Amino acid sequence: MNSINRRSVLLAGLGVAGAGALAACSGSGSTPALINPSGSAVAAADKKRTQSGKTHELTLTAAQAMVDLGAGITARTWAFSGQTPGKELRVSAGDTLAATLSNQLPNQITTSLHWHGIALRNDMDGAPPATQAAVRAGRNFTYRFTADAPGTYFFHPHVGVQLDRGLYAPLIVEDPREPLSYDEEWVVVLDDWLDGVTGTPDDVFAELRHGMGGMHMGEDSGGSSGSSGHDMGDMGGMDMSGSGMDATSGSPSASSSGGGMSTRFMLMGARSALLGGDAGDVKYPHHLVNGRVPADPQVFRGKPGERVRLRLINAGGDTAYRVALGGHKLTITHTDGFPVRHQQADAVLIGMGERYDALVTLDDGVFPLVASAEGKNATAMAVIRTGSGSTPKATVRPAELDGKVMVASQLHAADDVRLASKKADRVHRIELTGGMMTYNWAINGKRFDMNDPTAHPITVEQDQRVRLDFVNTTTMWHPMHLHGHTYQLGNSGPRKDTTIVLPKKTVSVFFDADNPGQWMLHCHNAYHGEAGMMALVAYQA
C-alpha cells in the first residue's frame, strides 16, 4: 500500500468564509437575540406534534460495568444497566418517552443523553452546554419528549468523548401505519471498541490532541504499518502558528518523553478510496456487532424465504463500516429514519451516526453479516442461521463487500418525504477546517467554545428554508450531524441528519427551520467534535 499523506493543508485566510451569508451575525460583532431552549417558541412548536397519548417511563442507569464482548474478552467500561449496547427502546410514533438518566458514573463524572436523529423539543436534546447543564454524578435528569417521526435512531452521551464508551442503545420508533411488508426485524449496532482494553477514550484524545507535530518521528508503535503511513516528509509547508490545542481543552496529557509523543492510539496508514483517502485516526483492537467480537458472534435465527428488515446503526467513534450479508442482496429502504426510493445493493457504507434500513430475503444456510472497518483492515461480524452448516470464520470476507456499495449520494428521498421545491431563504457556508498536524478541527476556522456556546452562532429564523454548504477543506472525511432536524441532500437526495463529507468536496443540504431552539452541528467523529469541529445552529428571537 502506498503511504498516505495524512495532513490537512490549512488554506490561507480560512476564517469565516462566506461572510455575506452570515450577515445576520456580523457587522457590529454583537450576538443576535436567540430563542431560549426552554422558551415559549419551543413549547409552542412542541404542542403541534402529533401525540398518541401513550407514555413510556423508564430509568437508564449509567454506571461502571464489566462487559463481556465474547470469546473470553471482557472490558471495564461505562454502560446502561451493565450491558452494551443498552437495552433497545421501542415506541410508536406519537408516543411520549419519559426516560430518567441516573448518573452513577465514578469520579464525579458528568454526563447527558442525546437522542440522535429525533426532532424533539430543544431542551430535551441532551447537548450540554447549549440545551442543559450536564447531569452531575449521583443526580438524575428526566428527558420527556414526543417522538413523532418513525425510524431507526439511537441515543448516547454528549459530553467529552463518552460516545466512545459503552453508553449507547438503539431507539426504534415504529410506524403505526408501516408500509413495508416483512416477517422479522434485526437491529444491528456497529461499534469500534478500545475502552477497558487498550486504554480509554480520554487516553486516546489526550494523545491525539498533541497532533502529529508532537510525534516521535520514525517510531514504530507496533501498529500494522508503522509511522510511515503518515508520509511526514513535506510538513514544512504546514501552518503551525498558534493553532495547537490549548492546555485546558482536553484530557490530561498522554505519556511522552523528550518533547515527543508516542503513537499508542493514533492509527497509521488507514486508507479508503470510498472515503477519499485517510480513513481514520484511531487504532481499535475490536470491532463489534451488537457488543460481540467476530470470534464469538451474535446469531440471528430465521427461516429460508423469510423477509427480514435490518436496522443498521453505526455507534462507532472513528470508523465507517462497509456492511454486507454473504450470499444476499440488500434492498435499501431508509436512511437516518426516513424512507428512500428502494435500491438494491451488495453492500452499504455507514459513517458514524448514520443509520440504514434494508430488506433481505433469507436463503437456506448460515451466512455472515460482515461490517468491514473501512480502510482499517479489520471487521465486525454476526451470523444469520436459517439451516445447517458451520459458523463462518471470524476472518470471512463475503464477495458482496467488493460488489455494488451504496452510499447516500446515490439515494433519492421517497416522494412523501421529499422537500417541496423552494428557494433557500438563508445560505450558510460551513467550512470544515483543520488537520492532523495540530489536531485543530474546527468549523469556519473557529473551534467551538464550550464556555461560550453562543459566541459564533449560525443563525436561522423560524419557517425559513435553509441551505448549508458543507465545504471540506481538509484531507479527512467528516460525518456531519445536525441536531433537531433532518436535511435533504441536494434537490432530491435522501433526508438525513448525518452525512459523509469527503475531503476537498462540498455537500449542499436543505432543511426547513421548523424546530426552534439552539442546536448543535458537528462532526460525528467523537474526537474531531471534541477537538472543536462543532457549531451552534440557533434560531433568532
Rosetta blueprint (number, residue, H / E / L):
1 M L
2 N L
3 S L
4 I L
5 N L
6 R L
7 R L
8 S L
9 V L
10 L L
11 L L
12 A L
13 G L
14 L L
15 G L
16 V L
17 A L
18 G L
19 A H
20 G H
21 A H
22 L H
23 A H
24 A H
25 C H
26 S L
27 G L
28 S L
29 G L
30 S L
31 T L
32 P L
33 A L
34 L E
35 I L
36 N L
37 P L
38 S L
39 G L
40 S H
41 A H
42 V H
43 A H
44 A H
45 A H
46 D H
47 K H
48 K L
49 R L
50 T L
51 Q L
52 S L
53 G L
54 K L
55 T E
56 H E
57 E E
58 L E
59 T E
60 L E
61 T E
62 A E
63 A E
64 Q E
65 A E
66 M E
67 V E
68 D E
69 L E
70 G E
71 A L
72 G L
73 I E
74 T E
75 A E
76 R E
77 T E
78 W E
79 A E
80 F E
81 S L
82 G L
83 Q E
84 T L
85 P L
86 G L
87 K L
88 E L
89 L E
90 R E
91 V E
92 S E
93 A L
94 G L
95 D E
96 T E
97 L E
98 A E
99 A E
100 T E
101 L E
102 S E
103 N E
104 Q E
105 L L
106 P L
107 N L
108 Q L
109 I L
110 T L
111 T E
112 S L
113 L L
114 H E
115 W E
116 H E
117 G L
118 I L
119 A L
120 L L
121 R L
122 N H
123 D H
124 M H
125 D L
126 G L
127 A L
128 P L
129 P L
130 A L
131 T L
132 Q L
133 A L
134 A L
135 V E
136 R L
137 A L
138 G L
139 R L
140 N E
141 F E
142 T E
143 Y E
144 R E
145 F E
146 T E
147 A E
148 D L
149 A L
150 P L
151 G E
152 T E
153 Y E
154 F E
155 F E
156 H E
157 P L
158 H L
159 V L
160 G L
161 V L
162 Q H
163 L H
164 D H
165 R L
166 G E
167 L L
168 Y L
169 A E
170 P E
171 L E
172 I E
173 V E
174 E E
175 D L
176 P L
177 R L
178 E L
179 P L
180 L L
181 S L
182 Y L
183 D L
184 E E
185 E E
186 W E
187 V E
188 V E
189 V E
190 L E
191 D E
192 D E
193 W E
194 L L
195 D E
196 G L
197 V L
198 T L
199 G E
200 T L
201 P H
202 D H
203 D H
204 V H
205 F H
206 A H
207 E H
208 L H
209 R L
210 H L
211 G L
212 M H
213 G H
214 G H
215 M E
216 H L
217 M L
218 G L
219 E L
220 D L
221 S L
222 G L
223 G L
224 S L
225 S L
226 G L
227 S H
228 S H
229 G H
230 H H
231 D L
232 M H
233 G H
234 D H
235 M H
236 G H
237 G H
238 M L
239 D L
240 M L
241 S L
242 G L
243 S L
244 G L
245 M L
246 D L
247 A L
248 T L
249 S L
250 G L
251 S L
252 P L
253 S L
254 A L
255 S L
256 S E
257 S E
258 G L
259 G L
260 G E
261 M E
262 S L
263 T L
264 R L
265 F L
266 M E
267 L L
268 M L
269 G L
270 A L
271 R E
272 S E
273 A L
274 L L
275 L L
276 G L
277 G E
278 D E
279 A L
280 G L
281 D L
282 V E
283 K L
284 Y L
285 P L
286 H E
287 H E
288 L E
289 V E
290 N L
291 G L
292 R E
293 V L
294 P L
295 A L
296 D L
297 P L
298 Q L
299 V E
300 F E
301 R E
302 G L
303 K L
304 P L
305 G L
306 E L
307 R E
308 V E
309 R E
310 L E
311 R E
312 L E
313 I E
314 N E
315 A L
316 G L
317 G L
318 D L
319 T L
320 A L
321 Y E
322 R E
323 V E
324 A E
325 L E
326 G L
327 G L
328 H L
329 K L
330 L E
331 T E
332 I E
333 T E
334 H E
335 T E
336 D L
337 G L
338 F E
339 P E
340 V E
341 R E
342 H E
343 Q E
344 Q E
345 A E
346 D L
347 A E
348 V E
349 L E
350 I E
351 G L
352 M L
353 G L
354 E L
355 R E
356 Y E
357 D E
358 A E
359 L E
360 V E
361 T E
362 L L
363 D L
364 D L
365 G L
366 V E
367 F E
368 P E
369 L E
370 V E
371 A E
372 S E
373 A E
374 E L
375 G L
376 K L
377 N L
378 A E
379 T E
380 A E
381 M E
382 A E
383 V E
384 I E
385 R E
386 T L
387 G L
388 S L
389 G L
390 S L
391 T L
392 P L
393 K L
394 A L
395 T L
396 V L
397 R L
398 P L
399 A H
400 E H
401 L H
402 D H
403 G L
404 K L
405 V E
406 M E
407 V L
408 A H
409 S H
410 Q H
411 L L
412 H L
413 A E
414 A L
415 D L
416 D L
417 V L
418 R L
419 L L
420 A L
421 S L
422 K L
423 K L
424 A L
425 D L
426 R E
427 V E
428 H E
429 R E
430 I E
431 E E
432 L E
433 T E
434 G L
435 G L
436 M L
437 M L
438 T L
439 Y L
440 N L
441 W L
442 A E
443 I E
444 N L
445 G L
446 K E
447 R L
448 F L
449 D L
450 M L
451 N L
452 D L
453 P L
454 T L
455 A L
456 H L
457 P L
458 I E
459 T E
460 V E
461 E L
462 Q L
463 D L
464 Q L
465 R E
466 V E
467 R E
468 L E
469 D E
470 F E
471 V E
472 N E
473 T L
474 T L
475 T L
476 M E
477 W L
478 H E
479 P E
480 M E
481 H E
482 L E
483 H L
484 G L
485 H L
486 T L
487 Y E
488 Q E
489 L E
490 G L
491 N L
492 S L
493 G L
494 P L
495 R E
496 K E
497 D L
498 T E
499 T E
500 I E
501 V E
502 L L
503 P L
504 K L
505 K L
506 T E
507 V E
508 S E
509 V E
510 F E
511 F E
512 D E
513 A L
514 D L
515 N L
516 P L
517 G L
518 Q E
519 W E
520 M E
521 L E
522 H E
523 C E
524 H L
525 N L
526 A H
527 Y H
528 H H
529 G H
530 E H
531 A H
532 G L
533 M L
534 M E
535 A E
536 L E
537 V E
538 A E
539 Y E
540 Q E
541 A L
